Amino acid sequence: MIWLALPITILLFFAFRWVHQRLPLPIFNPVLLAIISLMALLMFSATPYQTYARGAQLLTWLLEPAVVALAIPLYQQSQQIKAQLIPLLLACCAGVLTSLIVVLLVTHLLGADISVIASLAPQAVTTPIAMNVTAGIGGIPALSAVVVILVGILGASFALPILKIFKVNQPEAQGLAMGAAAHALGTAKAIEVSRLHGAYSSVSLILCAVLTALLTPLIFSLYLLIIN
């Protein structure tokens, strides 16, 4: 199985991408369907995840240059973005604060354990940052990673239809929202729509990552003071 891990993963993704191009419905998101299919294959073949991970480690290594590549559309629109940097920063700050407060409030009202609350709080960033922030505030990094990936898939699948329902039609606003809500997967989807979408999604991804890393420990500490 170890030597099949990489080709099977790539084959599944492109197969489901082909399906999604012909049936462009949110439910046919290629990342989501590829993950579900891989989980089923690992379960039915009784293959440990560690074995699969060793075989597909090239994809893990490629994540870093792939994330860096998301900055290309940002560079192409750099002059326009520089002129709007303060409004963009304020918008991302509002988005991060809203996300943190809503997550803390909802999980608290549902009676979640404090470690679960800490794990769900930093969900508006990419997986590595979310895991590091979660570990720093006493959460469960693995749970945080699962939630972040799920949020990214849902955001990449449903962000544009929801934005259009609410008459948010400007490409700048759509890109900004996709980067803030669905981080790397949302940005990848935004780049598929247009370079302008991708540029604003990239800047949102970066700003929200920095703001989440800075604000989450502060907001979570304030939350602990309030409930205690």
N, C-alpha and C positions, 0 to 999 in steps of 0.2 A: 504493500500500500504506500510505503514511504516515497517510492519513485513515481507513483501515480498522482500524488497529492497536488503537485503544481499543475500538470496538464489538465487534470480533472477540474480544478478550480477555475482555470482560465477558460476551459471549454464551457463550463456551466454559465459563467458570467456572460460570455459572448452569445451563447444560445439564448439566454433570457433577455439579453439586450436586443437581439434580433426580434424576439417576440414583442418586446415593449415598443420597438419602432413601428411595428405593424398594428399593435393594439395599445396605443399610448394611454393606458389607464393607470392610475396610481397603484392599484393592486398588483400590477405586473412589474413593479420596481425590480430591476435585475439584481441589485445587491441583496434585497430581501429574499428573493426566490433562490438565489445562489446559496445564501446562508442556510435556509431551510433545507435545501437539497443536500448540502454537505453534512448537516446534522443528521439527516436521515441515513445517508450513506455510512457515516461513522457508527451510528447505532446498529444498523443491520449487519455491518461487517465486523462489529465488535472491535473496532480499531480505536485505541486510546487517542485522545486529542493530542497528547505529546508527540506521538508518532506522526500524525498529520502535520503538526506545526514544524517538525524538523524537515519534512519533505517540502513544505511551502515557505520556508524561511526566506527565500529570495523575495517573495512578495512583501514580507515584513521589512526587509532591507530597502526595498524600493519606495516604501511609504515616505521616507524622509525627502528624497529628491522630488517625489510627487507633490508633497505639500509645498516645497519651495517653488515648484513650477506654477502653483496657483498665484504667485506674485507677478507673473508675466502680464496678465491683463491689468493689474494694478499699476505697473510701470507704464503701460501704454496710455493710461488715463491719468497719469500723475499730476499734470498741471491743473486739470479740472478738480481733482480731489484735494489738492493743496488749497485751492481757493475756498473750499467748503469744509476744511478740517475741523473747525470749532463746532459747527452744527452737527457734523458727523460724530464727533467725540461726545457731545451732549446726548445725541440720540442713542448711541451705544451704551452710555452710562445709564440712561433711563431704562433701556432694555435689560441690562444686567441686573439692576436693582429690582425691577419689576419681577424678573424671573426668580431671583433669590427670595424675595418676600412672598411671592405666591407659593413657591415650593415649600418654604418653611411653614406658612400658614396652613396649607392644605394637609401636609403630612402631620402637623401637630394636631389638627382637628380630627384626623383619622386615627390618632393614637399610635403612630409609628414609634418604634424604638429610636433612641437618640442616635445610634450608629447608622440606622437606615436613613434618618433625616440628614445626617452629615454626608451620606453617600449620594443622596439625590440632589443636594443643594447646588453643586457646581456642574449643572448639566448643559450649560450653554457654551461649552468649549470643546475642543478636540479631546480625544481619549487620553493621551499622555498627560496633558495638563490637568484634566479632571481627576485622574488617578492620583497625581501628586498633591493636588489641593485637598482631595478627600482624605488621603493618608495624614496630612498635616492637621486636620480638624477631628481626627478620631473616627473616620468613616471606614467603609469597606471598599477598597479600590476596585476589586473585581465586580462588585455590584454597580459601582459608578460607571465602569467601562461598558457594561451591558446596557445601562440606561442611556448613556451618551450615544451608543451605536443605534439604539432603537429610536431615539429622538432625531438623530441625523437621517435615518431612513424615512421616518414619517414626515419630517420637514421637507426632504428632497421630493417626496411623493406628492404631498398635499399643499405645500406652501403657495405655489402659483395659483392653483384653483381657488384657494381661500382668499388670497389677495385680490383676485379678480372679482370675487363675489362682493367684497367690500369696496370695490371701485378704486383699488390702489393699482393704477395702471402705469405710473412712471417707472421706467426701467431702473433708475437710481434707487427709488424707494423699494422696489421689489428685490433688487440685489442686496440692499442693506438688510432687509428683513430676513432673507434667506441665509445670509452669512451669520446673522445674530442667532437665529432660531435653529439652524441645522448645520452650522459650522462647516467642516470640510466636505461632507457629502452634499450639503446645500450649495456650497461654492462650486463644486464640480457640476452640479445640475445647472447653476446659474451660467457658467461658462458655455454650456451647451446651448443656452437660449441666445446669448449675445456676449460680445466682449465687454460692453458697458455693464450688463448685469454682473458679469464675472468680476470686473474691477471693483464695483461697490460691495459685492459680497466678500471679496478678499480683504478689503480694508475693514469691513465689519468683523470678519473672522479674527483679524489681528487685534483690533481694539478691544473686542469682547474677551479675548483670551487674556490680555493684560489686565483689564478691569476686573475680570472674574478672579484672577489670581490675587489681586490686591484687596478686593472688597469682600470676598467670601469669608475669610477668617474674621474680619471686623464685624460683618453682619451676623455671622454665626455666634461670635462671642457675645454680641449684644442680645441675641435671642436667648442664649443660656442665662444671661443675667436677668432677663425679663421673666423667664419661666421658673427661675429659682428664687 
